[in-house]
Amino acid sequence: MVLHNPAVRWGIGLSGGLAVAAVAFFFLSGTVQLVAYGIALLDIFVTPQILKKAAEQQ
């Protein structure tokens, strides 16, 4: 499965994080924007770890 490739896992996390950051930058402001940036950072670093565990279980 493609999830065994680290580049794919990090690419999925990075693309999701960038999408959230783009929405935050263009459509949000103030505290909500900062919270969305935090969620984007979490998405970038946590998603690959979750996908790695999912790949190991298959």
C-alpha positions in Angstrom: 0.0 0.0 0.0 1.2 3.5 -0.7 1.0 4.5 3.0 4.3 2.6 3.6 6.1 5.3 1.8 7.0 8.2 4.1 6.9 10.8 1.3 3.3 9.9 0.7 2.4 10.1 4.4 4.1 13.5 4.9 2.7 14.8 1.6 -0.8 14.0 2.8 -0.2 15.8 6.1 1.5 18.8 4.4 -1.3 19.2 1.9 -4.0 19.1 4.6 -2.1 21.5 6.7 -1.5 23.9 3.9 -5.2 23.9 3.0 -6.2 24.8 6.6 -3.5 27.5 6.7 -4.7 28.9 3.4 -8.3 29.1 4.6 -7.1 30.7 7.8 -5.1 33.3 5.9 -7.7 34.3 3.4 -11.0 34.0 5.4 -10.3 34.2 9.1 -8.9 36.9 11.4 -8.0 37.4 15.0 -7.9 34.5 17.5 -9.8 32.2 15.2 -7.1 32.6 12.6 -4.4 31.7 15.2 -6.3 28.6 16.3 -6.6 27.5 12.7 -2.8 28.0 12.2 -2.3 25.7 15.3 -4.6 23.1 13.8 -2.7 23.3 10.5 0.6 22.6 12.4 -1.0 19.7 14.2 -2.3 18.3 10.9 1.2 18.6 9.3 2.9 16.6 12.1 0.2 14.3 13.5 -1.4 13.0 10.3 1.8 11.2 9.1 2.2 9.5 12.4 -1.4 8.3 12.3 -1.0 7.1 8.8 2.2 5.2 9.7 0.3 3.3 12.4 -2.4 2.5 10.0 0.1 1.2 7.5 1.7 -1.0 10.1 -1.6 -2.6 11.0 -2.3 -3.8 7.5 
